[in-house]
């Protein structure tokens, strides 16, 4: 590509999280994210189709190879920002991007209109869809003179302007004649029939809630996401209970499919209509059920210090290509290796649905295995272009019947907390139990603490490690003693003195518990191992207790 460019350009679209927050089903949340990725993918594709015959433009991020068909994936792979350079003037570049943007908007309006021909409310038409679409979907374009700026500084320069535009967005919601039944925000244009409260109920909905609800039957969506016709997107119960569902499908495939046709999603609760039916179909199979199968993980992640890193690299396209490749590999890891649902994997940003844990034959994996796998993959891929990078995670384990919108908002807050940690490269995980009780744990990634914790948890799930139930209650009695020791060796002495009875000999995991306690309460001062005391030690001790409580929950200890 010629380096003689005279214009910088950027594009951004929203409101992503607002649309996601109004989702009631997993497929609706998935499509909310997928829609914006799809939009950006079309924009970049058309930019190259219309302008690149003479290398008039180059998109620096996201990565896109105009010589190959753009990839199709169930997971969104394209972020909400586009940054590039152009040899055309400011006016020509702006005009071209604006025209393409209008073309894409009309394309999506046509998709909604065609899908809803028989579902329009009385008096509503394509023009109503168009008005609502244009009022709600916010796109911003920025074009700037190059003024001799170096190519490696383009992304940082344009991103600063895009961020400022996003902060000043406003939304015109139009005349609210009949409010959408689902999002309670936009005017209704269509009528759908949802199995709401276990009866098929008609709902007047806006264009976006309509396409989110109908997405699995719309040909354009099916083609773009490479999914089968009228595909079934797994519900929260199917994702969280992957271990049980896998067992039931293998043993009772016909019964399971029959159940889904009637109820569309799983219920493990015996006091609900669908829960009773579920157990009637599989009366002898619920000895396989584990409490953690009721809890799905929402995982959000973000690369650390990416802006600074992007500004330091000579070839931003190479950097974008690396991130794009990581997103594709992360999608495979999520779906094929850990049996989760990849929602969005655009470079350094991730949003996925995951089971908390599962045990199938000799294969035992937990959410901690997944986090470590993705973290290592991210660091490895950046290392291939001689960059040292890390990624931070916010993970929310929530009861599968809880509202998705609340769960994902909590996960985003946890990611913000993780990225506020010293040095980032962190995981903050919150378990919100059905009772309302919460357990939060913090880990630095790529550390022995996380690795040992993960292996200890799996050892208990395999039945290879045992430790006394209620051990954390015993240790809490001695919190003042344990947080005011003067030597790490005193921890070993405490363990020998407090757990030296014959009954303790059958518990191989007592040593593991104290090893974890020592890891969290001690630090190295050169060649000397020292121990925290006082208030710092109390904070760390509380973190240790939270980690034990989380293990107790996942392993089913009452």
Secondary structure as GFF3:
##gff-version 3
##sequence-region A 1 558
A	DSSP	beta_strand	7	14	.	.	.	ID=ss1
A	DSSP	alpha_helix	16	21	.	.	.	ID=ss2
A	DSSP	alpha_helix	26	51	.	.	.	ID=ss3
A	DSSP	three_ten_helix	52	54	.	.	.	ID=ss4
A	DSSP	beta_strand	57	61	.	.	.	ID=ss5
A	DSSP	beta_strand	81	86	.	.	.	ID=ss6
A	DSSP	alpha_helix	90	115	.	.	.	ID=ss7
A	DSSP	alpha_helix	126	136	.	.	.	ID=ss8
A	DSSP	beta_strand	138	145	.	.	.	ID=ss9
A	DSSP	three_ten_helix	151	153	.	.	.	ID=ss10
A	DSSP	alpha_helix	154	167	.	.	.	ID=ss11
A	DSSP	beta_strand	190	196	.	.	.	ID=ss12
A	DSSP	beta_strand	199	205	.	.	.	ID=ss13
A	DSSP	alpha_helix	207	214	.	.	.	ID=ss14
A	DSSP	three_ten_helix	215	217	.	.	.	ID=ss15
A	DSSP	alpha_helix	219	224	.	.	.	ID=ss16
A	DSSP	alpha_helix	236	240	.	.	.	ID=ss17
A	DSSP	alpha_helix	242	263	.	.	.	ID=ss18
A	DSSP	alpha_helix	273	281	.	.	.	ID=ss19
A	DSSP	three_ten_helix	286	288	.	.	.	ID=ss20
A	DSSP	three_ten_helix	291	294	.	.	.	ID=ss21
A	DSSP	beta_strand	295	303	.	.	.	ID=ss22
A	DSSP	alpha_helix	306	312	.	.	.	ID=ss23
A	DSSP	alpha_helix	316	332	.	.	.	ID=ss24
A	DSSP	pi_helix	333	337	.	.	.	ID=ss25
A	DSSP	beta_strand	341	346	.	.	.	ID=ss26
A	DSSP	beta_strand	349	355	.	.	.	ID=ss27
A	DSSP	beta_strand	357	360	.	.	.	ID=ss28
A	DSSP	beta_strand	363	366	.	.	.	ID=ss29
A	DSSP	alpha_helix	367	383	.	.	.	ID=ss30
A	DSSP	beta_strand	391	399	.	.	.	ID=ss31
A	DSSP	alpha_helix	404	419	.	.	.	ID=ss32
A	DSSP	beta_strand	426	432	.	.	.	ID=ss33
A	DSSP	beta_strand	438	444	.	.	.	ID=ss34
A	DSSP	alpha_helix	448	462	.	.	.	ID=ss35
A	DSSP	alpha_helix	471	476	.	.	.	ID=ss36
A	DSSP	alpha_helix	479	482	.	.	.	ID=ss37
A	DSSP	alpha_helix	489	498	.	.	.	ID=ss38
A	DSSP	three_ten_helix	502	506	.	.	.	ID=ss39
A	DSSP	alpha_helix	510	521	.	.	.	ID=ss40
A	DSSP	beta_strand	522	525	.	.	.	ID=ss41
A	DSSP	beta_strand	528	531	.	.	.	ID=ss42
A	DSSP	alpha_helix	534	555	.	.	.	ID=ss43
###
